[in-house]
Amino acid sequence: MNATQQHLLDTYRAAQQGQAAPPAPGAATVRVVREIQQWRRFQAIVTDPADRWRARAGRSRWVGWLRRVGGVGRAGGTG
């Protein structure tokens, strides 16, 4: 059963019991994405530049490892 089918079933049950319908799946997705973006912008401002450099270097090592192991980003790879 996927999320849409589950939502329809929950809506039906709520209607039968006289309760309010549950929120649709993914209703808060946009809000969550905006909150994550806002948090990252805030962290970019309050983080020391040296720490940002270290984090960027760590991410680049991590992405490089993923590319070597999983073929991510290659012509014949998975992504």
mmCIF file of the N, C-alpha and C atoms, coordinates in Angstrom:
data_MODEL
# 
_entry.id   MODEL 
# 
loop_
_atom_site.group_PDB 
_atom_site.id 
_atom_site.type_symbol 
_atom_site.label_atom_id 
_atom_site.label_alt_id 
_atom_site.label_comp_id 
_atom_site.label_asym_id 
_atom_site.label_entity_id 
_atom_site.label_seq_id 
_atom_site.pdbx_PDB_ins_code 
_atom_site.Cartn_x 
_atom_site.Cartn_y 
_atom_site.Cartn_z 
_atom_site.occupancy 
_atom_site.B_iso_or_equiv 
_atom_site.pdbx_formal_charge 
_atom_site.auth_seq_id 
_atom_site.auth_comp_id 
_atom_site.auth_asym_id 
_atom_site.auth_atom_id 
_atom_site.pdbx_PDB_model_num 
ATOM 1   N N  . MET A 1 1  ? 0.853   -1.170 0.000   1.00 0.00 ? 1  MET A N  1 
ATOM 2   C CA . MET A 1 1  ? 0.000   0.000  0.000   1.00 0.00 ? 1  MET A CA 1 
ATOM 3   C C  . MET A 1 1  ? 0.898   1.233  0.000   1.00 0.00 ? 1  MET A C  1 
ATOM 4   N N  . ASN A 1 2  ? 0.653   2.129  -0.938  1.00 0.00 ? 2  ASN A N  1 
ATOM 5   C CA . ASN A 1 2  ? 1.477   3.330  -0.996  1.00 0.00 ? 2  ASN A CA 1 
ATOM 6   C C  . ASN A 1 2  ? 0.873   4.431  -0.121  1.00 0.00 ? 2  ASN A C  1 
ATOM 7   N N  . ALA A 1 3  ? 1.537   5.573  -0.056  1.00 0.00 ? 3  ALA A N  1 
ATOM 8   C CA . ALA A 1 3  ? 1.119   6.657  0.834   1.00 0.00 ? 3  ALA A CA 1 
ATOM 9   C C  . ALA A 1 3  ? -0.245  7.221  0.445   1.00 0.00 ? 3  ALA A C  1 
ATOM 10  N N  . THR A 1 4  ? -0.525  7.302  -0.845  1.00 0.00 ? 4  THR A N  1 
ATOM 11  C CA . THR A 1 4  ? -1.809  7.840  -1.288  1.00 0.00 ? 4  THR A CA 1 
ATOM 12  C C  . THR A 1 4  ? -2.954  6.915  -0.885  1.00 0.00 ? 4  THR A C  1 
ATOM 13  N N  . GLN A 1 5  ? -2.771  5.629  -1.072  1.00 0.00 ? 5  GLN A N  1 
ATOM 14  C CA . GLN A 1 5  ? -3.805  4.670  -0.684  1.00 0.00 ? 5  GLN A CA 1 
ATOM 15  C C  . GLN A 1 5  ? -4.032  4.687  0.827   1.00 0.00 ? 5  GLN A C  1 
ATOM 16  N N  . GLN A 1 6  ? -2.946  4.777  1.587   1.00 0.00 ? 6  GLN A N  1 
ATOM 17  C CA . GLN A 1 6  ? -3.074  4.840  3.042   1.00 0.00 ? 6  GLN A CA 1 
ATOM 18  C C  . GLN A 1 6  ? -3.817  6.100  3.453   1.00 0.00 ? 6  GLN A C  1 
ATOM 19  N N  . HIS A 1 7  ? -3.517  7.220  2.796   1.00 0.00 ? 7  HIS A N  1 
ATOM 20  C CA . HIS A 1 7  ? -4.198  8.477  3.105   1.00 0.00 ? 7  HIS A CA 1 
ATOM 21  C C  . HIS A 1 7  ? -5.696  8.365  2.819   1.00 0.00 ? 7  HIS A C  1 
ATOM 22  N N  . LEU A 1 8  ? -6.048  7.773  1.681   1.00 0.00 ? 8  LEU A N  1 
ATOM 23  C CA . LEU A 1 8  ? -7.461  7.611  1.345   1.00 0.00 ? 8  LEU A CA 1 
ATOM 24  C C  . LEU A 1 8  ? -8.172  6.722  2.369   1.00 0.00 ? 8  LEU A C  1 
ATOM 25  N N  . LEU A 1 9  ? -7.518  5.662  2.800   1.00 0.00 ? 9  LEU A N  1 
ATOM 26  C CA . LEU A 1 9  ? -8.097  4.782  3.810   1.00 0.00 ? 9  LEU A CA 1 
ATOM 27  C C  . LEU A 1 9  ? -8.281  5.526  5.135   1.00 0.00 ? 9  LEU A C  1 
ATOM 28  N N  . ASP A 1 10 ? -7.268  6.283  5.552   1.00 0.00 ? 10 ASP A N  1 
ATOM 29  C CA . ASP A 1 10 ? -7.364  7.054  6.792   1.00 0.00 ? 10 ASP A CA 1 
ATOM 30  C C  . ASP A 1 10 ? -8.458  8.116  6.704   1.00 0.00 ? 10 ASP A C  1 
ATOM 31  N N  . THR A 1 11 ? -8.600  8.741  5.535   1.00 0.00 ? 11 THR A N  1 
ATOM 32  C CA . THR A 1 11 ? -9.648  9.742  5.337   1.00 0.00 ? 11 THR A CA 1 
ATOM 33  C C  . THR A 1 11 ? -11.027 9.098  5.439   1.00 0.00 ? 11 THR A C  1 
ATOM 34  N N  . TYR A 1 12 ? -11.172 7.938  4.843   1.00 0.00 ? 12 TYR A N  1 
ATOM 35  C CA . TYR A 1 12 ? -12.447 7.211  4.912   1.00 0.00 ? 12 TYR A CA 1 
ATOM 36  C C  . TYR A 1 12 ? -12.781 6.846  6.360   1.00 0.00 ? 12 TYR A C  1 
ATOM 37  N N  . ARG A 1 13 ? -11.810 6.319  7.082   1.00 0.00 ? 13 ARG A N  1 
ATOM 38  C CA . ARG A 1 13 ? -12.037 5.945  8.481   1.00 0.00 ? 13 ARG A CA 1 
ATOM 39  C C  . ARG A 1 13 ? -12.409 7.162  9.321   1.00 0.00 ? 13 ARG A C  1 
ATOM 40  N N  . ALA A 1 14 ? -11.718 8.282  9.088   1.00 0.00 ? 14 ALA A N  1 
ATOM 41  C CA . ALA A 1 14 ? -12.017 9.504  9.836   1.00 0.00 ? 14 ALA A CA 1 
ATOM 42  C C  . ALA A 1 14 ? -13.437 9.975  9.539   1.00 0.00 ? 14 ALA A C  1 
ATOM 43  N N  . ALA A 1 15 ? -13.858 9.889  8.288   1.00 0.00 ? 15 ALA A N  1 
ATOM 44  C CA . ALA A 1 15 ? -15.218 10.300 7.924   1.00 0.00 ? 15 ALA A CA 1 
ATOM 45  C C  . ALA A 1 15 ? -16.251 9.391  8.582   1.00 0.00 ? 15 ALA A C  1 
ATOM 46  N N  . GLN A 1 16 ? -15.973 8.096  8.652   1.00 0.00 ? 16 GLN A N  1 
ATOM 47  C CA . GLN A 1 16 ? -16.902 7.156  9.272   1.00 0.00 ? 16 GLN A CA 1 
ATOM 48  C C  . GLN A 1 16 ? -17.038 7.399  10.774  1.00 0.00 ? 16 GLN A C  1 
ATOM 49  N N  . GLN A 1 17 ? -15.949 7.851  11.400  1.00 0.00 ? 17 GLN A N  1 
ATOM 50  C CA . GLN A 1 17 ? -15.951 8.069  12.845  1.00 0.00 ? 17 GLN A CA 1 
ATOM 51  C C  . GLN A 1 17 ? -16.258 9.512  13.218  1.00 0.00 ? 17 GLN A C  1 
ATOM 52  N N  . GLY A 1 18 ? -16.479 10.368 12.219  1.00 0.00 ? 18 GLY A N  1 
ATOM 53  C CA . GLY A 1 18 ? -16.810 11.765 12.489  1.00 0.00 ? 18 GLY A CA 1 
ATOM 54  C C  . GLY A 1 18 ? -15.625 12.591 12.956  1.00 0.00 ? 18 GLY A C  1 
ATOM 55  N N  . GLN A 1 19 ? -14.428 12.202 12.577  1.00 0.00 ? 19 GLN A N  1 
ATOM 56  C CA . GLN A 1 19 ? -13.218 12.924 12.965  1.00 0.00 ? 19 GLN A CA 1 
ATOM 57  C C  . GLN A 1 19 ? -12.717 13.767 11.801  1.00 0.00 ? 19 GLN A C  1 
ATOM 58  N N  . ALA A 1 20 ? -11.768 14.638 12.101  1.00 0.00 ? 20 ALA A N  1 
ATOM 59  C CA . ALA A 1 20 ? -11.162 15.461 11.052  1.00 0.00 ? 20 ALA A CA 1 
ATOM 60  C C  . ALA A 1 20 ? -10.270 14.589 10.175  1.00 0.00 ? 20 ALA A C  1 
ATOM 61  N N  . ALA A 1 21 ? -10.209 14.938 8.902   1.00 0.00 ? 21 ALA A N  1 
ATOM 62  C CA . ALA A 1 21 ? -9.372  14.186 7.958   1.00 0.00 ? 21 ALA A CA 1 
ATOM 63  C C  . ALA A 1 21 ? -7.898  14.457 8.243   1.00 0.00 ? 21 ALA A C  1 
ATOM 64  N N  . PRO A 1 22 ? -7.042  13.456 8.063   1.00 0.00 ? 22 PRO A N  1 
ATOM 65  C CA . PRO A 1 22 ? -5.605  13.662 8.267   1.00 0.00 ? 22 PRO A CA 1 
ATOM 66  C C  . PRO A 1 22 ? -5.025  14.527 7.148   1.00 0.00 ? 22 PRO A C  1 
ATOM 67  N N  . PRO A 1 23 ? -3.888  15.161 7.393   1.00 0.00 ? 23 PRO A N  1 
ATOM 68  C CA . PRO A 1 23 ? -3.268  15.963 6.331   1.00 0.00 ? 23 PRO A CA 1 
ATOM 69  C C  . PRO A 1 23 ? -2.788  15.070 5.189   1.00 0.00 ? 23 PRO A C  1 
ATOM 70  N N  . ALA A 1 24 ? -2.780  15.630 4.011   1.00 0.00 ? 24 ALA A N  1 
ATOM 71  C CA . ALA A 1 24 ? -2.340  14.878 2.835   1.00 0.00 ? 24 ALA A CA 1 
ATOM 72  C C  . ALA A 1 24 ? -0.855  14.550 2.948   1.00 0.00 ? 24 ALA A C  1 
ATOM 73  N N  . PRO A 1 25 ? -0.419  13.420 2.384   1.00 0.00 ? 25 PRO A N  1 
ATOM 74  C CA . PRO A 1 25 ? 1.010   13.096 2.427   1.00 0.00 ? 25 PRO A CA 1 
ATOM 75  C C  . PRO A 1 25 ? 1.808   14.128 1.650   1.00 0.00 ? 25 PRO A C  1 
ATOM 76  N N  . GLY A 1 26 ? 2.901   14.561 2.236   1.00 0.00 ? 26 GLY A N  1 
ATOM 77  C CA . GLY A 1 26 ? 3.753   15.548 1.581   1.00 0.00 ? 26 GLY A CA 1 
ATOM 78  C C  . GLY A 1 26 ? 3.304   16.975 1.789   1.00 0.00 ? 26 GLY A C  1 
ATOM 79  N N  . ALA A 1 27 ? 2.295   17.200 2.633   1.00 0.00 ? 27 ALA A N  1 
ATOM 80  C CA . ALA A 1 27 ? 1.780   18.552 2.834   1.00 0.00 ? 27 ALA A CA 1 
ATOM 81  C C  . ALA A 1 27 ? 2.823   19.460 3.480   1.00 0.00 ? 27 ALA A C  1 
ATOM 82  N N  . ALA A 1 28 ? 3.684   18.910 4.300   1.00 0.00 ? 28 ALA A N  1 
ATOM 83  C CA . ALA A 1 28 ? 4.680   19.723 4.996   1.00 0.00 ? 28 ALA A CA 1 
ATOM 84  C C  . ALA A 1 28 ? 6.041   19.685 4.312   1.00 0.00 ? 28 ALA A C  1 
ATOM 85  N N  . THR A 1 29 ? 6.145   19.046 3.166   1.00 0.00 ? 29 THR A N  1 
ATOM 86  C CA . THR A 1 29 ? 7.439   18.876 2.508   1.00 0.00 ? 29 THR A CA 1 
ATOM 87  C C  . THR A 1 29 ? 8.075   20.212 2.153   1.00 0.00 ? 29 THR A C  1 
ATOM 88  N N  . VAL A 1 30 ? 7.298   21.110 1.591   1.00 0.00 ? 30 VAL A N  1 
ATOM 89  C CA . VAL A 1 30 ? 7.835   22.412 1.187   1.00 0.00 ? 30 VAL A CA 1 
ATOM 90  C C  . VAL A 1 30 ? 8.310   23.178 2.407   1.00 0.00 ? 30 VAL A C  1 
ATOM 91  N N  . ARG A 1 31 ? 7.536   23.138 3.483   1.00 0.00 ? 31 ARG A N  1 
ATOM 92  C CA . ARG A 1 31 ? 7.929   23.836 4.702   1.00 0.00 ? 31 ARG A CA 1 
ATOM 93  C C  . ARG A 1 31 ? 9.230   23.268 5.260   1.00 0.00 ? 31 ARG A C  1 
ATOM 94  N N  . VAL A 1 32 ? 9.364   21.955 5.256   1.00 0.00 ? 32 VAL A N  1 
ATOM 95  C CA . VAL A 1 32 ? 10.576  21.317 5.773   1.00 0.00 ? 32 VAL A CA 1 
ATOM 96  C C  . VAL A 1 32 ? 11.786  21.707 4.933   1.00 0.00 ? 32 VAL A C  1 
ATOM 97  N N  . VAL A 1 33 ? 11.639  21.715 3.614   1.00 0.00 ? 33 VAL A N  1 
ATOM 98  C CA . VAL A 1 33 ? 12.750  22.094 2.733   1.00 0.00 ? 33 VAL A CA 1 
ATOM 99  C C  . VAL A 1 33 ? 13.161  23.534 3.000   1.00 0.00 ? 33 VAL A C  1 
ATOM 100 N N  . ARG A 1 34 ? 12.190  24.420 3.165   1.00 0.00 ? 34 ARG A N  1 
ATOM 101 C CA . ARG A 1 34 ? 12.515  25.825 3.453   1.00 0.00 ? 34 ARG A CA 1 
ATOM 102 C C  . ARG A 1 34 ? 13.216  25.971 4.792   1.00 0.00 ? 34 ARG A C  1 
ATOM 103 N N  . GLU A 1 35 ? 12.772  25.206 5.794   1.00 0.00 ? 35 GLU A N  1 
ATOM 104 C CA . GLU A 1 35 ? 13.427  25.270 7.097   1.00 0.00 ? 35 GLU A CA 1 
ATOM 105 C C  . GLU A 1 35 ? 14.863  24.770 7.016   1.00 0.00 ? 35 GLU A C  1 
ATOM 106 N N  . ILE A 1 36 ? 15.106  23.728 6.236   1.00 0.00 ? 36 ILE A N  1 
ATOM 107 C CA . ILE A 1 36 ? 16.470  23.217 6.058   1.00 0.00 ? 36 ILE A CA 1 
ATOM 108 C C  . ILE A 1 36 ? 17.336  24.258 5.365   1.00 0.00 ? 36 ILE A C  1 
ATOM 109 N N  . GLN A 1 37 ? 16.803  24.894 4.324   1.00 0.00 ? 37 GLN A N  1 
ATOM 110 C CA . GLN A 1 37 ? 17.556  25.938 3.627   1.00 0.00 ? 37 GLN A CA 1 
ATOM 111 C C  . GLN A 1 37 ? 17.874  27.092 4.572   1.00 0.00 ? 37 GLN A C  1 
ATOM 112 N N  . GLN A 1 38 ? 16.883  27.489 5.363   1.00 0.00 ? 38 GLN A N  1 
ATOM 113 C CA . GLN A 1 38 ? 17.095  28.585 6.300   1.00 0.00 ? 38 GLN A CA 1 
ATOM 114 C C  . GLN A 1 38 ? 18.165  28.210 7.326   1.00 0.00 ? 38 GLN A C  1 
ATOM 115 N N  . TRP A 1 39 ? 18.134  26.979 7.815   1.00 0.00 ? 39 TRP A N  1 
ATOM 116 C CA . TRP A 1 39 ? 19.130  26.525 8.787   1.00 0.00 ? 39 TRP A CA 1 
ATOM 117 C C  . TRP A 1 39 ? 20.535  26.525 8.176   1.00 0.00 ? 39 TRP A C  1 
ATOM 118 N N  . ARG A 1 40 ? 20.662  26.068 6.928   1.00 0.00 ? 40 ARG A N  1 
ATOM 119 C CA . ARG A 1 40 ? 21.974  26.033 6.276   1.00 0.00 ? 40 ARG A CA 1 
ATOM 120 C C  . ARG A 1 40 ? 22.510  27.440 6.049   1.00 0.00 ? 40 ARG A C  1 
ATOM 121 N N  . ARG A 1 41 ? 21.617  28.374 5.675   1.00 0.00 ? 41 ARG A N  1 
ATOM 122 C CA . ARG A 1 41 ? 22.050  29.769 5.511   1.00 0.00 ? 41 ARG A CA 1 
ATOM 123 C C  . ARG A 1 41 ? 22.512  30.344 6.843   1.00 0.00 ? 41 ARG A C  1 
ATOM 124 N N  . PHE A 1 42 ? 21.786  30.055 7.913   1.00 0.00 ? 42 PHE A N  1 
ATOM 125 C CA . PHE A 1 42 ? 22.157  30.514 9.238   1.00 0.00 ? 42 PHE A CA 1 
ATOM 126 C C  . PHE A 1 42 ? 23.516  29.943 9.635   1.00 0.00 ? 42 PHE A C  1 
ATOM 127 N N  . GLN A 1 43 ? 23.712  28.650 9.409   1.00 0.00 ? 43 GLN A N  1 
ATOM 128 C CA . GLN A 1 43 ? 24.988  28.026 9.740   1.00 0.00 ? 43 GLN A CA 1 
ATOM 129 C C  . GLN A 1 43 ? 26.132  28.623 8.928   1.00 0.00 ? 43 GLN A C  1 
ATOM 130 N N  . ALA A 1 44 ? 25.867  28.991 7.685   1.00 0.00 ? 44 ALA A N  1 
ATOM 131 C CA . ALA A 1 44 ? 26.903  29.600 6.849   1.00 0.00 ? 44 ALA A CA 1 
ATOM 132 C C  . ALA A 1 44 ? 27.341  30.942 7.417   1.00 0.00 ? 44 ALA A C  1 
ATOM 133 N N  . ILE A 1 45 ? 26.430  31.629 8.086   1.00 0.00 ? 45 ILE A N  1 
ATOM 134 C CA . ILE A 1 45 ? 26.766  32.938 8.645   1.00 0.00 ? 45 ILE A CA 1 
ATOM 135 C C  . ILE A 1 45 ? 27.506  32.797 9.964   1.00 0.00 ? 45 ILE A C  1 
ATOM 136 N N  . VAL A 1 46 ? 27.058  31.909 10.835  1.00 0.00 ? 46 VAL A N  1 
ATOM 137 C CA . VAL A 1 46 ? 27.630  31.833 12.178  1.00 0.00 ? 46 VAL A CA 1 
ATOM 138 C C  . VAL A 1 46 ? 28.842  30.916 12.285  1.00 0.00 ? 46 VAL A C  1 
ATOM 139 N N  . THR A 1 47 ? 29.116  30.113 11.267  1.00 0.00 ? 47 THR A N  1 
ATOM 140 C CA . THR A 1 47 ? 30.249  29.191 11.322  1.00 0.00 ? 47 THR A CA 1 
ATOM 141 C C  . THR A 1 47 ? 31.535  29.931 10.976  1.00 0.00 ? 47 THR A C  1 
ATOM 142 N N  . ASP A 1 48 ? 32.577  29.613 11.725  1.00 0.00 ? 48 ASP A N  1 
ATOM 143 C CA . ASP A 1 48 ? 33.893  30.194 11.481  1.00 0.00 ? 48 ASP A CA 1 
ATOM 144 C C  . ASP A 1 48 ? 34.382  29.777 10.091  1.00 0.00 ? 48 ASP A C  1 
ATOM 145 N N  . PRO A 1 49 ? 35.000  30.690 9.331   1.00 0.00 ? 49 PRO A N  1 
ATOM 146 C CA . PRO A 1 49 ? 35.461  30.335 7.984   1.00 0.00 ? 49 PRO A CA 1 
ATOM 147 C C  . PRO A 1 49 ? 36.391  29.121 7.950   1.00 0.00 ? 49 PRO A C  1 
ATOM 148 N N  . ALA A 1 50 ? 37.242  28.957 8.962   1.00 0.00 ? 50 ALA A N  1 
ATOM 149 C CA . ALA A 1 50 ? 38.143  27.799 8.984   1.00 0.00 ? 50 ALA A CA 1 
ATOM 150 C C  . ALA A 1 50 ? 37.345  26.502 9.117   1.00 0.00 ? 50 ALA A C  1 
ATOM 151 N N  . ASP A 1 51 ? 36.291  26.522 9.915   1.00 0.00 ? 51 ASP A N  1 
ATOM 152 C CA . ASP A 1 51 ? 35.453  25.325 10.067  1.00 0.00 ? 51 ASP A CA 1 
ATOM 153 C C  . ASP A 1 51 ? 34.710  25.012 8.780   1.00 0.00 ? 51 ASP A C  1 
ATOM 154 N N  . ARG A 1 52 ? 34.270  26.048 8.065   1.00 0.00 ? 52 ARG A N  1 
ATOM 155 C CA . ARG A 1 52 ? 33.586  25.821 6.789   1.00 0.00 ? 52 ARG A CA 1 
ATOM 156 C C  . ARG A 1 52 ? 34.535  25.151 5.809   1.00 0.00 ? 52 ARG A C  1 
ATOM 157 N N  . TRP A 1 53 ? 35.800  25.577 5.806   1.00 0.00 ? 53 TRP A N  1 
ATOM 158 C CA . TRP A 1 53 ? 36.776  24.990 4.890   1.00 0.00 ? 53 TRP A CA 1 
ATOM 159 C C  . TRP A 1 53 ? 36.982  23.514 5.217   1.00 0.00 ? 53 TRP A C  1 
ATOM 160 N N  . ARG A 1 54 ? 37.086  23.205 6.524   1.00 0.00 ? 54 ARG A N  1 
ATOM 161 C CA . ARG A 1 54 ? 37.275  21.803 6.919   1.00 0.00 ? 54 ARG A CA 1 
ATOM 162 C C  . ARG A 1 54 ? 36.072  20.953 6.527   1.00 0.00 ? 54 ARG A C  1 
ATOM 163 N N  . ALA A 1 55 ? 34.885  21.485 6.724   1.00 0.00 ? 55 ALA A N  1 
ATOM 164 C CA . ALA A 1 55 ? 33.673  20.737 6.365   1.00 0.00 ? 55 ALA A CA 1 
ATOM 165 C C  . ALA A 1 55 ? 33.610  20.520 4.857   1.00 0.00 ? 55 ALA A C  1 
ATOM 166 N N  . ARG A 1 56 ? 33.979  21.533 4.092   1.00 0.00 ? 56 ARG A N  1 
ATOM 167 C CA . ARG A 1 56 ? 33.963  21.405 2.633   1.00 0.00 ? 56 ARG A CA 1 
ATOM 168 C C  . ARG A 1 56 ? 34.970  20.353 2.187   1.00 0.00 ? 56 ARG A C  1 
ATOM 169 N N  . ALA A 1 57 ? 36.143  20.338 2.809   1.00 0.00 ? 57 ALA A N  1 
ATOM 170 C CA . ALA A 1 57 ? 37.158  19.343 2.459   1.00 0.00 ? 57 ALA A CA 1 
ATOM 171 C C  . ALA A 1 57 ? 36.669  17.938 2.822   1.00 0.00 ? 57 ALA A C  1 
ATOM 172 N N  . GLY A 1 58 ? 36.016  17.811 3.968   1.00 0.00 ? 58 GLY A N  1 
ATOM 173 C CA . GLY A 1 58 ? 35.479  16.511 4.366   1.00 0.00 ? 58 GLY A CA 1 
ATOM 174 C C  . GLY A 1 58 ? 34.401  16.025 3.412   1.00 0.00 ? 58 GLY A C  1 
ATOM 175 N N  . ARG A 1 59 ? 33.526  16.939 2.985   1.00 0.00 ? 59 ARG A N  1 
ATOM 176 C CA . ARG A 1 59 ? 32.484  16.557 2.029   1.00 0.00 ? 59 ARG A CA 1 
ATOM 177 C C  . ARG A 1 59 ? 33.092  16.139 0.709   1.00 0.00 ? 59 ARG A C  1 
ATOM 178 N N  . SER A 1 60 ? 34.135  16.840 0.280   1.00 0.00 ? 60 SER A N  1 
ATOM 179 C CA . SER A 1 60 ? 34.734  16.491 -1.010  1.00 0.00 ? 60 SER A CA 1 
ATOM 180 C C  . SER A 1 60 ? 35.397  15.110 -0.935  1.00 0.00 ? 60 SER A C  1 
ATOM 181 N N  . ARG A 1 61 ? 36.011  14.781 0.211   1.00 0.00 ? 61 ARG A N  1 
ATOM 182 C CA . ARG A 1 61 ? 36.576  13.437 0.373   1.00 0.00 ? 61 ARG A CA 1 
ATOM 183 C C  . ARG A 1 61 ? 35.467  12.394 0.362   1.00 0.00 ? 61 ARG A C  1 
ATOM 184 N N  . TRP A 1 62 ? 34.356  12.684 1.039   1.00 0.00 ? 62 TRP A N  1 
ATOM 185 C CA . TRP A 1 62 ? 33.228  11.755 1.106   1.00 0.00 ? 62 TRP A CA 1 
ATOM 186 C C  . TRP A 1 62 ? 32.640  11.521 -0.280  1.00 0.00 ? 62 TRP A C  1 
ATOM 187 N N  . VAL A 1 63 ? 32.435  12.586 -1.040  1.00 0.00 ? 63 VAL A N  1 
ATOM 188 C CA . VAL A 1 63 ? 31.879  12.455 -2.388  1.00 0.00 ? 63 VAL A CA 1 
ATOM 189 C C  . VAL A 1 63 ? 32.857  11.702 -3.284  1.00 0.00 ? 63 VAL A C  1 
ATOM 190 N N  . GLY A 1 64 ? 34.146  11.974 -3.148  1.00 0.00 ? 64 GLY A N  1 
ATOM 191 C CA . GLY A 1 64 ? 35.137  11.246 -3.926  1.00 0.00 ? 64 GLY A CA 1 
ATOM 192 C C  . GLY A 1 64 ? 35.115  9.763  -3.623  1.00 0.00 ? 64 GLY A C  1 
ATOM 193 N N  . TRP A 1 65 ? 34.961  9.426  -2.339  1.00 0.00 ? 65 TRP A N  1 
ATOM 194 C CA . TRP A 1 65 ? 34.883  8.021  -1.956  1.00 0.00 ? 65 TRP A CA 1 
ATOM 195 C C  . TRP A 1 65 ? 33.631  7.379  -2.548  1.00 0.00 ? 65 TRP A C  1 
ATOM 196 N N  . LEU A 1 66 ? 32.489  8.087  -2.475  1.00 0.00 ? 66 LEU A N  1 
ATOM 197 C CA . LEU A 1 66 ? 31.253  7.548  -3.046  1.00 0.00 ? 66 LEU A CA 1 
ATOM 198 C C  . LEU A 1 66 ? 31.396  7.311  -4.544  1.00 0.00 ? 66 LEU A C  1 
ATOM 199 N N  . ARG A 1 67 ? 32.061  8.215  -5.226  1.00 0.00 ? 67 ARG A N  1 
ATOM 200 C CA . ARG A 1 67 ? 32.241  8.050  -6.670  1.00 0.00 ? 67 ARG A CA 1 
ATOM 201 C C  . ARG A 1 67 ? 33.104  6.835  -6.979  1.00 0.00 ? 67 ARG A C  1 
ATOM 202 N N  . ARG A 1 68 ? 34.157  6.637  -6.172  1.00 0.00 ? 68 ARG A N  1 
ATOM 203 C CA . ARG A 1 68 ? 35.030  5.486  -6.411  1.00 0.00 ? 68 ARG A CA 1 
ATOM 204 C C  . ARG A 1 68 ? 34.303  4.180  -6.111  1.00 0.00 ? 68 ARG A C  1 
ATOM 205 N N  . VAL A 1 69 ? 33.553  4.149  -5.029  1.00 0.00 ? 69 VAL A N  1 
ATOM 206 C CA . VAL A 1 69 ? 32.916  2.913  -4.594  1.00 0.00 ? 69 VAL A CA 1 
ATOM 207 C C  . VAL A 1 69 ? 31.669  2.593  -5.407  1.00 0.00 ? 69 VAL A C  1 
ATOM 208 N N  . GLY A 1 70 ? 30.796  3.576  -5.581  1.00 0.00 ? 70 GLY A N  1 
ATOM 209 C CA . GLY A 1 70 ? 29.504  3.294  -6.189  1.00 0.00 ? 70 GLY A CA 1 
ATOM 210 C C  . GLY A 1 70 ? 29.365  3.706  -7.623  1.00 0.00 ? 70 GLY A C  1 
ATOM 211 N N  . GLY A 1 71 ? 30.359  4.333  -8.195  1.00 0.00 ? 71 GLY A N  1 
ATOM 212 C CA . GLY A 1 71 ? 30.253  4.769  -9.573  1.00 0.00 ? 71 GLY A CA 1 
ATOM 213 C C  . GLY A 1 71 ? 29.335  5.963  -9.749  1.00 0.00 ? 71 GLY A C  1 
ATOM 214 N N  . VAL A 1 72 ? 29.088  6.728  -8.690  1.00 0.00 ? 72 VAL A N  1 
ATOM 215 C CA . VAL A 1 72 ? 28.201  7.880  -8.773  1.00 0.00 ? 72 VAL A CA 1 
ATOM 216 C C  . VAL A 1 72 ? 28.858  8.955  -9.617  1.00 0.00 ? 72 VAL A C  1 
ATOM 217 N N  . GLY A 1 73 ? 28.124  9.481  -10.581 1.00 0.00 ? 73 GLY A N  1 
ATOM 218 C CA . GLY A 1 73 ? 28.621  10.570 -11.408 1.00 0.00 ? 73 GLY A CA 1 
ATOM 219 C C  . GLY A 1 73 ? 29.400  10.138 -12.630 1.00 0.00 ? 73 GLY A C  1 
ATOM 220 N N  . ARG A 1 74 ? 29.572  8.840  -12.811 1.00 0.00 ? 74 ARG A N  1 
ATOM 221 C CA . ARG A 1 74 ? 30.303  8.359  -13.981 1.00 0.00 ? 74 ARG A CA 1 
ATOM 222 C C  . ARG A 1 74 ? 29.341  8.047  -15.113 1.00 0.00 ? 74 ARG A C  1 
ATOM 223 N N  . ALA A 1 75 ? 29.866  7.965  -16.315 1.00 0.00 ? 75 ALA A N  1 
ATOM 224 C CA . ALA A 1 75 ? 29.026  7.711  -17.490 1.00 0.00 ? 75 ALA A CA 1 
ATOM 225 C C  . ALA A 1 75 ? 28.320  6.365  -17.390 1.00 0.00 ? 75 ALA A C  1 
ATOM 226 N N  . GLY A 1 76 ? 28.989  5.354  -16.898 1.00 0.00 ? 76 GLY A N  1 
ATOM 227 C CA . GLY A 1 76 ? 28.383  4.031  -16.811 1.00 0.00 ? 76 GLY A CA 1 
ATOM 228 C C  . GLY A 1 76 ? 27.887  3.690  -15.422 1.00 0.00 ? 76 GLY A C  1 
ATOM 229 N N  . GLY A 1 77 ? 27.894  4.676  -14.507 1.00 0.00 ? 77 GLY A N  1 
ATOM 230 C CA . GLY A 1 77 ? 27.532  4.404  -13.127 1.00 0.00 ? 77 GLY A CA 1 
ATOM 231 C C  . GLY A 1 77 ? 26.046  4.435  -12.877 1.00 0.00 ? 77 GLY A C  1 
ATOM 232 N N  . THR A 1 78 ? 25.721  4.426  -11.586 1.00 0.00 ? 78 THR A N  1 
ATOM 233 C CA . THR A 1 78 ? 24.317  4.379  -11.183 1.00 0.00 ? 78 THR A CA 1 
ATOM 234 C C  . THR A 1 78 ? 23.697  5.757  -11.107 1.00 0.00 ? 78 THR A C  1 
ATOM 235 N N  . GLY A 1 79 ? 24.473  6.811  -11.066 1.00 0.00 ? 79 GLY A N  1 
ATOM 236 C CA . GLY A 1 79 ? 23.846  8.122  -10.910 1.00 0.00 ? 79 GLY A CA 1 
ATOM 237 C C  . GLY A 1 79 ? 24.531  9.097  -11.687 1.00 0.00 ? 79 GLY A C  1 
# 
